[in-house]
Amino acid sequence: MLIGRLVAAAVMVLVLATDVADAASRAVTFRSASGRMVSGFLTETDRGLAPAVVLVPMLGRPKDDWQPIADRLAAAGVHSLAIDLPSASLPADPQELQGWHQDIRGAVAFLATLSEVRPGALGVAGASLGANLAAVAAAAEPSVRSLALISPSLDYRGVRIEGAMQQYGARQALLAASVQDPYAARSVRELEKLGSGLRTVLWSSTPAHGTALLSRDPEIARTLIDWFQQTLGVE
């Protein structure tokens, strides 16, 4: 049974990698809005001037979890910048956690300085806690045109996002969760009602959370890529 599950997981990874050419990735460093120095992996498309997306991982997981998606985005004509959260564990001070979204704002600002990034074509995607932080950051950054939240929570240890989604307003957002992930599913249903912009909802029957959902459900991953292409206007 264990071998069967491992084989199935390997097949899912292979499906994600199908028809994706090796993308050019390089390490970059930039300053967060809080003043902290942040490192990330910039994965560039070979199509020149193009949109770009910030990719934010789950708590305790590295930015590398996003690499299969980053490669697919590059093949689809979208640059991406994957970053780590400030720590692999929750800080002792809840107020410190409230400020973690500043790293995402710094990543958005960094992408906006790159000559290969098309002005006005920036997006953010986050998973689990990364989704909550992404929503808060995107709400505060008018330059963010599209937002994707994978397994978000209405409240993740005090990082609430109802207000952020209201502030995000008329801009477009994609919300994805597994129907077997009760709190994330309930959160998506509530978040769908907030803000005046289009809210695209994706449901999966796969029992997975955050970036694991993207690796185990190829249809969710494919739709995420297509959605960023459409909302960021890939030319």
C-alpha positions in Angstrom: 0.0 0.0 0.0 2.8 2.4 0.9 4.7 1.6 -2.3 1.5 2.3 -4.3 1.1 5.7 -2.6 4.7 6.6 -3.3 4.3 5.6 -7.0 1.1 7.7 -7.3 2.8 10.7 -5.8 5.7 10.3 -8.2 3.3 10.2 -11.1 1.7 13.4 -10.0 5.1 15.1 -10.0 5.8 13.8 -13.4 2.5 15.2 -14.7 3.4 18.6 -13.4 6.7 18.5 -15.1 5.4 17.3 -18.5 6.3 19.6 -21.4 8.0 22.1 -19.2 11.4 23.2 -20.3 14.1 23.9 -17.8 13.6 27.5 -16.7 16.4 29.8 -15.7 16.5 30.4 -11.9 18.8 32.5 -10.0 19.2 33.6 -6.4 18.4 37.2 -5.6 18.4 39.3 -2.4 16.3 42.4 -1.7 15.2 44.5 1.3 11.8 43.9 2.9 9.5 46.8 3.6 10.4 46.1 7.3 14.1 46.5 6.5 15.0 42.8 6.7 17.1 41.3 3.9 15.2 38.6 2.1 16.6 36.0 -0.3 14.6 34.3 -3.0 14.7 32.4 -6.3 13.8 34.3 -9.4 12.7 32.0 -12.2 12.6 33.9 -15.6 10.7 33.2 -18.7 12.6 33.4 -22.0 9.9 35.6 -23.5 11.5 38.9 -22.5 9.2 41.6 -21.1 6.5 39.6 -19.2 4.3 39.6 -16.1 5.7 38.4 -12.7 4.3 36.6 -9.7 5.5 36.4 -6.0 5.2 32.8 -4.6 4.8 32.4 -0.8 5.2 29.0 0.9 3.5 27.4 3.9 4.8 27.7 7.4 7.7 25.2 7.9 8.1 24.6 4.2 10.8 26.1 1.9 10.3 28.2 -1.2 11.5 25.2 -3.2 8.0 23.8 -2.9 7.0 26.3 -5.5 9.7 25.3 -8.1 7.4 23.0 -10.2 4.9 25.9 -10.5 7.7 28.4 -11.1 8.9 26.3 -14.0 5.5 26.0 -15.5 4.9 29.8 -15.1 8.1 30.4 -17.0 7.0 28.1 -19.8 3.7 30.0 -19.9 5.4 33.4 -20.2 5.5 34.5 -16.6 8.4 35.4 -14.4 8.2 34.4 -10.7 10.0 35.1 -7.4 9.7 32.4 -4.7 10.6 33.5 -1.2 10.8 31.9 2.2 8.8 33.0 5.2 10.9 34.8 7.9 11.0 31.7 10.0 10.1 28.0 9.8 8.1 28.3 13.0 5.7 30.7 14.5 7.3 33.6 16.4 6.7 33.8 20.2 5.3 37.3 19.7 2.0 37.3 17.8 2.7 40.9 16.7 5.8 39.8 14.9 3.7 37.4 12.8 1.5 40.3 11.8 4.5 41.9 10.1 5.6 39.0 8.0 3.6 40.2 5.1 6.2 43.0 4.7 8.6 40.5 3.0 6.0 39.9 0.3 5.6 43.7 -0.2 9.3 43.9 -0.5 9.2 41.1 -3.2 6.5 43.0 -5.1 8.6 46.2 -5.0 11.7 44.3 -6.1 10.0 42.7 -9.1 8.7 46.2 -10.1 12.3 47.4 -10.5 13.3 44.7 -13.0 13.4 45.8 -16.6 12.1 42.4 -17.8 9.0 42.7 -15.7 6.1 44.4 -17.5 4.7 47.3 -15.5 1.3 46.8 -14.1 1.4 43.0 -14.5 2.2 41.7 -11.0 0.5 38.9 -9.1 1.0 37.1 -5.7 0.2 33.4 -4.8 0.4 32.0 -1.3 -0.3 28.7 0.4 -1.8 28.2 3.9 -0.2 30.9 6.2 1.5 32.1 3.0 -2.0 32.7 1.5 -3.1 34.8 4.4 0.1 36.9 4.3 -0.2 37.2 0.5 -3.8 38.6 0.9 -2.7 41.2 3.5 0.3 42.2 1.3 -1.7 42.4 -1.9 -4.4 44.5 -0.3 -1.7 47.1 0.6 -0.1 47.0 -2.8 -2.2 48.6 -5.6 0.3 47.4 -8.2 -0.8 43.7 -7.5 -3.3 42.9 -10.2 -4.2 39.3 -9.4 -4.0 37.1 -6.2 -4.2 33.3 -5.8 -4.8 31.8 -2.3 -4.3 28.1 -1.9 -5.9 26.7 1.3 -6.4 30.0 3.0 -7.7 30.5 6.5 -10.1 33.2 7.8 -7.8 33.5 10.8 -4.3 32.0 11.0 -3.0 32.6 14.5 -4.3 36.2 14.4 -3.5 36.9 10.7 -7.1 37.5 9.6 -7.9 38.2 6.0 -11.6 39.3 5.7 -10.5 43.0 5.9 -7.7 42.4 3.5 -10.0 40.8 0.9 -12.5 43.7 1.3 -9.6 46.2 0.8 -8.3 44.2 -2.2 -11.6 45.3 -3.7 -12.3 45.0 -7.5 -9.1 43.2 -8.3 -9.3 39.5 -9.3 -8.6 36.6 -6.9 -8.5 32.8 -7.2 -9.4 30.7 -4.2 -8.5 27.0 -4.0 -9.1 24.3 -1.4 -9.8 20.7 -0.9 -13.3 19.8 0.1 -11.6 17.4 2.5 -9.9 20.3 4.2 -12.8 21.7 6.3 -11.5 25.0 7.6 -9.8 25.9 4.3 -13.1 25.0 2.5 -15.2 27.1 4.9 -12.7 30.0 4.6 -12.9 29.9 0.8 -16.7 30.0 0.9 -16.6 33.1 3.1 -13.8 34.8 1.2 -15.7 34.4 -2.1 -18.2 36.9 -0.8 -15.7 39.6 0.0 -14.6 42.4 -2.3 -16.2 43.6 -5.5 -13.9 41.8 -7.9 -14.2 38.5 -9.6 -13.5 35.6 -7.2 -12.7 32.3 -9.1 -13.1 29.3 -6.8 -11.4 25.9 -7.4 -12.4 22.8 -5.5 -10.4 19.6 -5.2 -11.4 16.2 -3.8 -7.8 15.4 -3.1 -7.1 15.3 0.7 -4.2 17.8 0.7 -3.4 21.3 2.0 -1.4 24.3 0.6 1.4 23.5 -1.9 0.8 19.8 -1.3 -2.6 20.3 -3.0 -0.8 21.7 -6.1 1.5 18.7 -6.3 -1.2 16.1 -5.8 -3.9 17.6 -7.9 -2.5 18.4 -11.4 -5.8 20.1 -12.5 -5.5 22.7 -9.7 -1.9 23.4 -10.8 -2.9 23.7 -14.5 -5.7 26.0 -13.7 -3.5 28.2 -11.6 -1.0 28.6 -14.4 -3.8 29.4 -16.9 -5.4 31.8 -14.5 -2.3 33.9 -14.1 -1.8 33.9 -17.8 -5.2 35.3 -18.3 -5.4 37.8 -15.4 -1.9 39.2 -16.0 -2.3 39.4 -19.8 0.4 37.2 -21.1 1.2 38.4 -24.7 
